[in-house]
Amino acid sequence: MTARNGKDYYIAEGYNNATARGRVVTFEAKYYFSQDGGRWADLPSVDQDTASRAAKLRTQLSGDPAFQYTVDDPAEQVATADADNEGSKLTMSEVQRLRCMIDSVNQSTAVQPKGYYIVNASNQVVPNRTFAGLEYPDKLESYVHRAAVLEQG
C-alpha cells in the first residue's frame, strides 16, 4: 500500500484454517505488515464499527504506523444534530486503518483456482489432493471468488 511519506506498506497474508458453513467458505486469515521487507509486525483484526469509520476516511496513508486519525462518531452526530457542538471524535491508528483497507480489498477481489479447495467431513476447507491444476489458467472462468459458494462435486 502506498504511503504519503514514501514508506509504503508490504502486506503478507497467511491462513490457519478455513471452514464451510453451508456452502459459504470462511478463511481465518492472519496478516502482517512491513515497511522495509525485513521486520514484520502483526496486523490485528478490527471490529465492524472501526471498519465503518475507516471507510469514511479519504486521505492517503501517512506511512507512520503510529499516526492517529480522527473520525466523527456517527452516533454522537445523530444525538447532537440540533445542538451547536460538533459531537465527539473517535481515533484510530494507521495500523487499524491499514487492516480495514486490506479486508475491504480482499472481500471484493480475492480469487482462487476453481476446484482447488474441498470440504472434508469436519466442514474444514482443505486443499484438494487430486487437483491437477487448471486446464485454462488464463481464462477468468477458471477462478472463483474466495468467499464464493462451493461448487457441487
C-alpha positions as CSV (number, residue, x, y, z in Angstrom):
1,M,0.0,0.0,0.0
2,T,1.4,3.4,-1.0
3,A,2.0,6.0,1.7
4,R,2.3,9.7,1.6
5,N,5.8,9.9,3.0
6,G,7.2,7.2,0.7
7,K,7.4,4.5,3.4
8,D,5.0,2.1,1.7
9,Y,3.5,-0.9,3.4
10,Y,4.2,-4.5,2.3
11,I,1.5,-7.0,3.3
12,A,1.8,-10.7,4.0
13,E,-1.2,-13.0,4.3
14,G,-1.5,-16.5,5.7
15,Y,-4.2,-18.9,6.6
16,N,-4.6,-21.0,9.7
17,N,-7.9,-22.6,9.0
18,A,-10.8,-22.4,6.6
19,T,-14.3,-23.6,7.3
20,A,-17.5,-24.1,5.4
21,R,-20.9,-23.1,6.8
22,G,-23.5,-24.4,4.5
23,R,-21.8,-23.7,1.2
24,V,-20.1,-20.4,2.2
25,V,-16.3,-20.5,2.9
26,T,-14.7,-18.5,5.7
27,F,-10.9,-18.2,5.8
28,E,-9.2,-17.4,9.1
29,A,-6.5,-15.2,7.7
30,K,-3.6,-13.7,9.5
31,Y,-1.9,-10.5,8.2
32,Y,1.4,-8.9,8.8
33,F,2.9,-5.6,7.6
34,S,6.4,-4.3,6.9
35,Q,7.9,-1.1,5.6
36,D,11.3,-2.5,4.9
37,G,10.6,-6.1,3.9
38,G,12.8,-7.3,6.8
39,R,10.9,-6.6,10.0
40,W,7.3,-7.7,10.1
41,A,4.6,-6.9,12.6
42,D,1.1,-8.3,13.3
43,L,-1.8,-6.5,11.6
44,P,-4.5,-7.0,14.2
45,S,-8.2,-7.5,13.3
46,V,-10.7,-4.7,13.8
47,D,-14.3,-4.6,14.7
48,Q,-17.2,-3.6,12.4
49,D,-17.5,-0.1,13.9
50,T,-13.9,0.7,13.3
51,A,-14.2,-0.6,9.7
52,S,-17.2,1.6,9.1
53,R,-15.3,4.7,10.4
54,A,-12.2,3.8,8.4
55,A,-14.3,3.6,5.2
56,K,-15.2,7.3,5.6
57,L,-11.5,8.4,5.5
58,R,-10.4,9.7,2.1
59,T,-6.8,10.6,2.7
60,Q,-3.7,8.7,1.7
61,L,-1.9,6.6,4.3
62,S,0.7,8.7,6.2
63,G,3.4,6.0,6.3
64,D,3.7,6.2,10.1
65,P,2.1,3.2,11.8
66,A,1.6,5.2,15.0
67,F,-0.3,8.0,13.2
68,Q,-3.8,8.6,14.7
69,Y,-6.8,9.5,12.5
70,T,-9.7,11.4,14.0
71,V,-13.2,10.5,12.8
72,D,-16.6,11.8,13.8
73,D,-18.7,9.5,16.0
74,P,-21.9,8.9,13.9
75,A,-23.9,8.0,17.0
76,E,-23.0,11.3,18.6
77,Q,-23.7,13.3,15.4
78,V,-27.3,12.0,15.4
79,A,-27.7,12.8,19.1
80,T,-26.3,16.3,18.7
81,A,-27.8,17.2,15.3
82,D,-29.8,20.0,16.9
83,A,-27.1,21.2,19.2
84,D,-24.4,23.7,18.4
85,N,-21.4,21.5,19.4
86,E,-19.5,19.3,16.9
87,G,-20.2,15.9,18.7
88,S,-17.5,13.6,19.8
89,K,-14.5,12.4,17.8
90,L,-13.0,8.9,17.7
91,T,-9.5,8.0,16.9
92,M,-8.0,5.1,15.1
93,S,-4.4,4.2,14.3
94,E,-2.9,3.9,10.9
95,V,-2.4,0.2,11.5
96,Q,-6.2,-0.2,12.2
97,R,-7.0,1.7,9.0
98,L,-4.5,-0.4,7.0
99,R,-6.2,-3.6,8.2
100,C,-9.6,-2.2,7.2
101,M,-8.2,-1.4,3.7
102,I,-6.8,-4.9,3.4
103,D,-10.1,-6.5,4.5
104,S,-12.0,-4.4,2.0
105,V,-9.8,-5.2,-0.9
106,N,-9.8,-9.0,-0.1
107,Q,-13.6,-9.0,0.3
108,S,-14.0,-7.6,-3.1
109,T,-11.2,-9.2,-5.1
110,A,-9.6,-12.4,-3.6
111,V,-9.9,-15.3,-6.0
112,Q,-8.7,-18.9,-6.1
113,P,-8.5,-21.6,-8.7
114,K,-11.8,-23.4,-9.3
115,G,-11.6,-26.9,-7.6
116,Y,-8.5,-26.2,-5.6
117,Y,-10.4,-26.5,-2.2
118,I,-12.8,-29.1,-1.0
119,V,-14.7,-29.6,2.3
120,N,-13.8,-32.5,4.5
121,A,-16.1,-34.4,6.9
122,S,-15.3,-31.8,9.7
123,N,-16.5,-28.9,7.5
124,Q,-13.0,-27.7,7.1
125,V,-11.9,-26.4,3.8
126,V,-8.7,-28.1,2.7
127,P,-6.7,-28.3,-0.5
128,N,-8.0,-30.9,-2.9
129,R,-5.2,-33.5,-3.2
130,T,-6.5,-34.6,-6.6
131,F,-6.3,-31.0,-8.0
132,A,-4.1,-31.3,-11.1
133,G,-4.1,-27.6,-12.0
134,L,-6.2,-25.5,-14.3
135,E,-6.9,-26.6,-17.8
136,Y,-7.2,-23.0,-18.9
137,P,-5.3,-20.8,-16.3
138,D,-5.6,-17.7,-18.5
139,K,-9.4,-17.8,-18.5
140,L,-11.4,-15.9,-15.9
141,E,-13.9,-18.8,-15.7
142,S,-11.1,-20.9,-14.1
143,Y,-11.3,-18.9,-10.9
144,V,-13.9,-18.3,-8.2
145,H,-14.2,-15.6,-5.6
146,R,-12.6,-16.8,-2.3
147,A,-15.8,-16.2,-0.4
148,A,-17.9,-17.8,-3.1
149,V,-20.3,-20.6,-2.6
150,L,-18.6,-24.0,-3.0
151,E,-19.5,-25.9,-6.1
152,Q,-21.1,-29.3,-6.1
153,G,-19.0,-32.3,-6.9
